[in-house]
Amino acid sequence: MIPIGFGPQVCGDLSVGATREWLLTDGLGGYAMGTVAGLRTRRYHALLVVSGDVPASRHVGLVSLDPVVTLPSGAQVRLATHEWASGAIEPKGHHLIERFDLADGLPRWRWRIGDVVIEREIAMVHGRPAVAVVHRLIAGEGVRLALEAICTWRDAHGERRADGPPPRVIPTADGAVVEQAYRMAGPGWSPAGQWWRGVHHREEAARGLTSEEDAWYAGRFGGTLDTPGDTLEVLAWAGDLDDRPAPAAQVVAAARERHWKVIAAATPADPVDATLALAADAFVVRTSAGPDVVAGYPWFGAWSRDTMTSYAGLFLATGRAQEGRELLRGYAGTLSRGMLANTADTGSVEYNTCDATMWFLHAVDRHVALTGDTDLAAELLPALRGVVDAHLAGTRYGIRVDPADGLVTQGSPGEALTWMDARVYGVPVTPRAGKPVEVNALWVNGLAAIVDLAARVGQDPGAAASVHTQALASFRARYPCPAGWLYDVLDGPGGNDMSLRPNQLLAWSLPHAPLEPDESALRTIGAALMTPLGPRSLAPDSPGFTGNHRGTPAQRDAAYHQGTVWPWTMGPYADAVKKAGRGIGELFTGIESHLPEFGLASVSETADGYAPHVATGCPFQGWSVAEALRARRF
C-alpha cells in the first residue's frame, strides 16, 4: 500500500488535519470514522456506528473515548479535541499529536507530552458491529490514563439534545450497556452522567445542515501505564451484548492480518492497486439477503445503479468472483417488469431508474467473460431475455423501446431516472427525458452481451439479436451531432440536447460499444471536461455550469451534475482513450495523489469543477474506487 502518514504540522492544524478523514468498516454497513486531528467535524463521526436491517439505517453509539493523561508530576493533560457552539476549540489535544499513520489500513496516533508518548490504535471486528481501541505507552513511565466515554444513541442523520431524556446507561462488571443497544467494556470503569452541550460539527454547518448536538458523558475507564508497552484496552459492541469480542489487541492484530489477505487476494500490480483493493473492501457488505454494496460512507446505503456500475472493480478486480456471483443472483431476483430494484436509502424497494438494469446486463456479461462462468449465464439468461421483452412492451416511468429506432426512451413528470438524478425541492435538475446517450450505449452493449451469452451456452437470445441490429444502426446514425461530439439526449421535450457531458464516453468505452472511438471528440472532451480527479459533468462554457459543489442542500444539488467532477467517470474515459490507441499511464496521477488528501486511502464521490478541484460529497465512494481500480487493472 502507499504510505499515508502526517506529522505535527498537519495534525496540529485543524484547517488541514480536520479535513483528512479515516474510515473503518465492519462488513455489515456499520463503521468507525473520524479525522486525523481527532476533531469530530461531522455528526457521522464516531467510534461505533451500527448498521440496521439495511446498511443505510445506521445509529451512532459510542461517540468518542477521550484520553486524559495524569503525569507522574500530577499534571493532567487532555488529548481529545472538540469544537463547541461558542466557537471554542477545547481541549486542544491535536497540538500534542506528533504522528498519525494509516498503518496496514488502521488509524494510529501518537501524542507526545514532553518525554511521555501515548499511542492509540483502532480496529473493527469484521462481520459484527464491534470496535476495539488500544492505548499503549511508548515512552515514559508511571502514567495514569483515563478514557472518558462520550455516548449517544440516535439516527446517524440526526442529533440528540439535552432537552430530552439522557441515554439509559446500565453498569456492568467492567463497563456499561447503553440504551440496551451497545455495550462498553474495559478496566477501571467509573460511572459519571453529564450532558456535554453544544458540540459543533463544522462540516454539517458547511453543508447547510444542523451542526450542533449534545452528547452524554457516561463515565470513564482507567488504569496505570507503568512501563513502555503497557496497554489500556476498551471494547464496544452491539448485537448480542453477552457475546464479548476477543481482547482489543487481538482484534487489532486480526484486522491487520485480514487487510493483508484482502490485498493478496486482489493480486495487486503496485502499491496503488493494493491501496485501492483495500479501499474496495469497505463497500462490500453482507446483509440478511446476501452480499451487497454500500454506495458511499458515511451516509449512503445500497443503490443498484452504484452496485452494478461498481461490480467489475469491487468484485472482479479484487478476487471476489464467488461473492459477486451470489450478489448477481440475488439482484436478479429483484427484477420486476424488466427493471432491477433500486433499493434506496429509505429502505423501501423502488424502481425509479432507467439505467441500473442496463448496468446489470453489463455486470453479468463482465462476470462471465472474465470468469468463464457459463453456469451463471445459463441460469440468468431467461431473466435477461425478460428484460428485453419488458422494455419492448414498455415498463414503469415511460421507459420503453421506441419501435421506430430500437432505442430506449424514458421520462415521467417530476422524475430523474438517469444517474444524473439530483432534485431541488422535488424538481429534477437534469431530468434528461428522451433517449440519454449513456442509457442507449448501455442498451446496445447489453443486447450484444445477451447475444454473446446465449451463444456461449447454446440458448436462444430471444428478441435481443434483432433489436440489437436496429438499435446499433440507429445509434450510429443519430447520436453524432454537428458540434463534433455526441448528443447527450435525443428526442427530448426540447428536441436534441448537445450539452457536452461525460455520458457519451460509454458509447466508446463499453466492451460492446456502439461506436469506435472518435479521436477528435475525445480530445474535445478531454480539453473541456478533464480535471485531475476526472471529468466534469458539464463543460464550463455551457449554460447552467456551476463550478463549486458547496452550500446548502439545494445549492449542492443544483450543482451536482452541472459541472461537478465525478471521479467514477474517469473509468469510461480511460477505456475510451485505450481503445483509441493511447496510453493511460499518467491519467490516474491526480487520483493517486488524492488518496492521502480527503478520505484517506480512498476516492471521493465528487469534487469542485473549478480548480483546485477540492473534494466534496462522500469522502469514501464505491464507484469512484471501483472504476479507478478496474480501469488501471483491466
N, C-alpha and C positions, 0 to 999 in steps of 0.2 A: 504494500500500500504506500501511497505517497505520505511522507511525514507531515503531520499537522501539529504545530505547537506554537505557543506565544509566550513572550516574556512580559516583564512588568510594564513596559510602555504601552502594550495593547491591553493587558488585563487591568491595569490601573487607570485606564482612560475609558470612562463609560460611553463616550461618543464612539468608541471603536470596539471595546471588549463586549459591550452590551448589544452589539449588532451581530455578533457571531454566535450562532446557536448550535447546541449539541442535541442529539436525539438518541434514545434507546427504546427499543420496542420489545413487546412480549410475545409476538407471533399470533396475537388474538385481536389486535386492533388497539390495545392499550399501549401506554408509553410513559417514559420519563423524559423531561425536556427542560432546558434552561439555557443560560448564556455563559460564555467564557468568564465574564466578570462576576458571575454569581447573582446578578440583578435579575429578578423576575420582571420582564418587560411585557409579558402577555398574560392574560387570565388563564391561558392554557399551560403555563409553565408550572411544573410540579414534579415531585419525585414519584408519585403514583397516580396515574390517570388510568381508570379502569374502563374497559370496553363492556358494553351491554350485549343484548341479543344480536345486534348488528354493530359493526365497528363504529358507526357514526354516533351511537347512543352512549357516549362516554360520560363518566363522572370523575371529577377531581377529588382526590382523597388527601394523601399526605402532601402538604404544600412544600414544606422545607424542614430540614434539620439544621438549625443554626448553631455553629460551633462557638463555644465560649471557652477560652483558654485561661486558666489560672496559673501564672508562672510561679516558680519557687519563691520569688520575692513577695508574692501575694497579689501582685497586679493582675487585673482581669483585662483580657483583650477579646473583643468580639470580631469574628472572622466573616460574618454574613454581611450582605449589602442589601438595603431596602430603600425604596423611594416612597415618599408619603405625599398625601394630597396637598400638604402645605408647600411642596417643592423641595423639602429637605431630603438629603441623602444621609441616612443614619441607620445602622453603623456604616462604616466605610471599609469593610474588610477587603475590598478589591485592591486597596492601596498596599496590602501586605502579600498579594499573590506574586510569587516570583516566577512561577511557571505553570502553564496549562498545556496538557498534551492530550490529543486523542490517540491513545495508545492501544493498538490492536482493536480499534473501534470503540474503546471505552474511555469516558472522560476521566481525567486525573488532574487534580490541582495540588500545588504545594504552596503553603503560606510560610513566610519567614517572619518570625518575631525575634529580632536580634539573633542569638545563637540557637534558637528553637525553630525547628522545621516540622510542620504537620502536613501530612499528605491525606488526600481523600480520593477514593475510587468508588465508582457506582456501576452496578450491572443489574440487568433484569433476568429473571428466570424465563427461558423460552418455553412457551406452552402454558403458562399460568400467570395471573396478574400478581407479580411479586417483584420487589426491588430490594437490593442489598446495598448497604452503604458501609464502607470500611474506612476508618480513620487510623492512621499509623504515625507513630513518632519516628521521624527520620533522623533528627539531631536534637540534642538536649537531653534533659533527664528531670524526673520528679515533677512532671506537668500534670495538672488536673484538667480534664476535658469534660465539658458538659455539652449536650446536644439538645437544643430546645425544639420540641416538636410542634410545628405550626400546622394546624389541621383545618379541614373543612369537609363537607360532603355536598356537592352541588353539581348540576349540569355543567359540562365543560364550556358551554357557550354563555353561561350566566354568571351571576355574582351571588354572594351571600352577605347579609347585612346584620349588624348588631341589634337592629330593632326587631329581629325575630329571635326565636329560641336558639340558644347555643347548641353546637353539636353535642349529642349524648356520648359521654366518654365513660366506659366501664373499666375499672382497673382489673388487671390480671396479675399473675405472679411475677411477670417480667415485662410489663408494659401496659397496654390498654387496647380495648376494642372501641372503635369509633362508629357510632350510628349503626351498629350491628353490620357494617358494610366492609370494614377492613380492620386489620389488627397490626399493632406495632409491638416489637419485642426487642429487648436489649438489656444491658446491665444497668443497675442503679436507677431504676425508674422512680421519679418523684412527681406526683400529680401537681398540676397547677390549676388553671382555669381562668382565662382572662381574654377579653376581646382585644385584638390589635386593630385599631380603627384607621381607616383611610389609607389602605395600601394602594399605591398608584401603579398602573401599568401603562407605560409611555407608548407602547406600540398600539394599544387599543385606542388611546387618545388620538394618535396619528391616523387611525383608521376611522375616526369619527364615531367610535362606539363608547359605551360606558367604560370608564377607565379606572374606577375605584371600587374596592370591596373591603370587607372586614374579615379578618381571619382569627382563628381561635388558638390561643396558646394553651395546649393541653397538658404540658408537663415536660420533663427533661430526663434524658438518660445521662449517665455519667460514670466516670472511672478515672483511675490514675494511670498515666503512661510513664513508667519509671525509667525505662531504658530504651534506646533505639530498637525498633522492631515491634514494640508493644502496640496492640491494636485495640480499638473500641468499635464493635460491630453492631449494626442495627438492621433488622429486617422489617418490612411492611408488606402485607399481602391481603388480597381479597379472595373471594371464593369460599372454599372450605377453611374456616378460621381455625379449625383444630388440626389441620394438616400443615405443620410447620415446614417451611422450606429448609434446605441444607444451610449450614452456617454461612454467614455472609462472605467470608473469604473464599469458601468453596464455590459459592455462586459466581464470584468474580472470576475465579480460575476456570470454571466450566464455561462461562460466557466467552472468555478469551479463546479457549480451545475450540468452541463451536464456531466462532468467527473465522478462524483459520481453516476449518473444514469446509465452511461455505465458500471461501475463496478458492480452496483447492479444487472443489467440485466444478468450479467455473473454468478451470484451466486457463487462467489469465495470461495474456501475452506480455504484459508490462505492469508496472505499479498502478497506472491509471485504470487499466482494466480491473485490477484487483480491488481498487477503491470503489469503482462503480458496481462491481459484483456484490460487494458487501452492502453498499447503499441499496441495491435492488432488494436485498433480503428483507429490509424493513417493510416493504409494501406487500409482501406475500404473507397472508394470514390464513388461519384456519377457523372457520365458524362451524356451527352445528350442521350446516348444509354442505360443508366440504371446503376446499381451498377457495380463496377469494383474493381480491386485490384492493388495498386501501389506495385511493387516488392520490392523497397527499396528507401530510401532517403539518399543523396539528388539527385542522378542523374538518377535513373531508372523510367520507366513508367510501363505500364501494359504488362505482358507476360503471356500467357495462361498456360504454364507449372507451373510457380510460383503460379498463381492463383489457379489452381486445386490441386497442392501439399499442398497449404496452406488452402484449403477450410474448412476442418473439424475444424482446430484450429481457423481460423478467424471468422467463421460463426456459427458452431455448438457448439463450446465451449464457445461462448460469448452471446448466446441468440438471434442470428440474423438469425434464420432459414428462416423467411419470406423474408428477404432481400436476403439471399443466394438462395432461390428458384427462385427469379427473375433473379439473376445472372446466374444460371444454364440454365434457359430457354433462356436467351439472348445469352449465348455462344453456346447453341445447334443450334441456328440459323446461326452460322458461319461455321457449318460442310460442307465440300465440299470434295467429293471423299473420304468420310470416315475419314477426318482429321479435327481436330479443328484448327481454325486460330490461328496463333501465332502473335498477334498484336505487332510488335516490336516498339522500341523507335523511329524509323524513322517515325512512323505514318502511314506507309503502311501496308497492310494486307499480311502476308506471311504464308506459311505452312511448314516452314523448321524445323520441329520437329517430331520425331517418337514416343515420349513418352507423349506429352501433352494430346493426345486423350485418352491414357490409364489411365492417371490420372483423366481425365474427367469421364470415366466409374466408377472409384473408388469413385469420389466425389458424383456422383448420387447415388451410392449404399449406401454410408455412410449417405447421407441425408435421404434416405427412411428408412434405418434401424433404425436411431436414432429418426426420427420424425414420422414414420408411414404414410408418405405422399404418399399413393398409387395412388392418382390422378396424381401426377407428374410422377410416374413410368409408368403409363398407357400412359401418354402424350408423354414421351420421348422414350419409348421402340422401336417404329418404327425407330427412328434415331439411337438408339444403335444397333439394328439389321443391319442397313445400314452400320455402322462402320465395323462390322464383314464381311459383304459381300464385302465391298470395299477392305479390307485387303486380303481377299481370292483372289480377282481378281487382286490385285496389284494396288498401287497408286503412288504418287509422290516419287521422290528421291530413287527409288528402294525399297520402303517399301512394303513388301508383306509377305504372309504366305507361307512358304516352304511346298508344299504338301507332302514331304517325312516325315516330323515330326510334322507338325502343328505349328511350332514355327515361330515367326516373324523375318525376316531378313531385313536389311536395309543397305544403303550405296550409296553414289553418290560422284564422284570426287570433292574434294575441299569443302565438306560439313562435318559438325559435328552435327549430328542430335539428340544426346542424351543430357542430362543435362550437360555433360562434353563437352561444346561446344566452348571452347576458341580457338582463332586463333592467329597466329603470322604472320604478313604481309600477311594475307589472307590464310595462310596454317593451317589447323586444327592441334592442338597439340595432341588431343586424338580423332581421327575420329571414332574408335571403330566400323568399318564396320563389318557386320556379324550379329550375334544374341546376343546382350548385355543381361546380366543376369537380370538386373532390368526391362528392357523392356518386357522380356518374363515372369518374375514374375508378372508384371502388366497385361500382356496379359492373363495369366491363371486366375488371380484374376478377371479381367474384364469379361471374358467369364462365369465364375461361377456366377458373380454378375448378368449378364443378365439372366441366367437360373433362378436364385432366384427371380429376379424382375418379370419375366414372370409368375412364379408360384404364386406370390402374387396377381397378377391382372388377372389371368386366360387367359394369352395370349400365343401365340406360341413363343418360344425362337429363332426360326429360326435355322440357322446353328450353333449357339453358343454351343448347347449341344454336338453335335458330335465332333466339333473342340476342345472343352474343354477336352473331353476324350482323344483325340490323343495328344494334347499339354501337358496335365498333365503327361501322361505316358512318353513322350519324355523328358520333363524337368527333371523328376526324374531319368531317365536313363542316361542323357547326361551331366548334369551340374556338378555333383560331380567330382572333379579332384584328381589325385594321391597325391597332396600336402596336402590334408586333408580339403580343403575348396571348394568353387565353382569356376568354370571358370568364368572369367569376360566377355569374349566374345567367342562364338563358331563360327566356320566356317568363321573366318576372312581371309583376304588375306594371312596372315602368319600362318594360322591354328588356333588352340585354344589358347586363351590367359589366363594364370593362374595368372595374376597380382593380388596381394592381395589388394583389394579395398573395400569400404563400400557398393558398389552397391548390392552385394549379400544379404545384410541384408533384402531386400524386399522379398526374397524367403522364409523367415521365418516369417516376421513381418505382412504381409497383412492379412486382415480378411479371404480371401480365398487363403491363401498362398499355393504354390505347395508342400512345404516341411515342415515337423515337425522340430522344432529347433534342431540343432546339437550342443550339449554342447561343444564338443571338438573344433569344428570350431569357435563357439562363443568366446571361451577362447583364441583361437589363434588370432582372430580379435581384441579382447579386448587388448591383450598384445601388439600387433604390432601397432594398429591404434589409440587407445583411448588416448585422452588428456582431460584436464578439460572442454574444450569448445566443445567437440565432436570428432568424428573420423577423422583422416587424410584421404585424398583422395587417398593416396598410401602409402604402407609400407616403412619405412625408408631404408630397405636393398634392395629395388627394383632399377633396373636401371632407371635412369632418375629422381629419387626422388630429389625434391627441397624443402628445409625446410623453406625458407624465401620468403614470398609473398611481395616483395619490388621492388623498382626501376622504370625504365621506363615502359610505357605500354607494350612493347614487353617482358620485363623481368617478369612483373607481370602476363601477360597472359600465359607465358611459365610455370609458377609455379602454375597457377590457380587450376589445377586438378592433380598436380604431387607431392602432399604432403601437400598442404594447407589444413587446418582444415575447415570443413563446419559444423557449428552448427546444421543445419537442419537435418543432418543425425543422430543426437542423438535420434530423434523420432523413426525411424525404429530400431535403436539399442535397445532402451528401450523396444519396443514392443517385439522384439525377445527374450530379456532377460526375460521379464514377461512370455512369452509363454513357456520358458524353466523352469519355476517354481521358478525363482529367484526374489528377491525384487529389486526395483529400488529406494529405499528411499534416498540413498546418491548419486545417479547417476547425479542429476542435481545441486549438490553443486557448481560446477565450474561456471555454467551458472548463478545461483543465485548470486554468488559473483561478476560476471561480470556486473550485472545490474547497479551498480554505477561507472563503470570503463571507459566506452568509449562513446557509445551512451546512454545517461542516461535513465534508466528505460526501456531499450530495449536490443536487442541482435544483434550483428554484423553479417555481411554477412559471413566473413571468419576470419581466424587467422593463424599466422605462424605455420608451422609444428614443428619447433624447439621450445623448452622451451625458454622463459616463455610464448610462445604462444600469443604474442601480437596481439590484434585485428587488422584486416585490412578490406579493402573493404568498403562497405556502413556501417556507424555506426548503421543504423536502417534498418533491413532487415525483410521482411514479413514472409518468410517461416521459418526463424530462430526463430522468436517469436511464430509463429503458431504451429510449431511442439513441442516446449518446453511446451506450454500451453496444447496442445492436449494430449501429452504423460503423462503429470502429472495428467490430469483430467480423461481420458478415459482408 
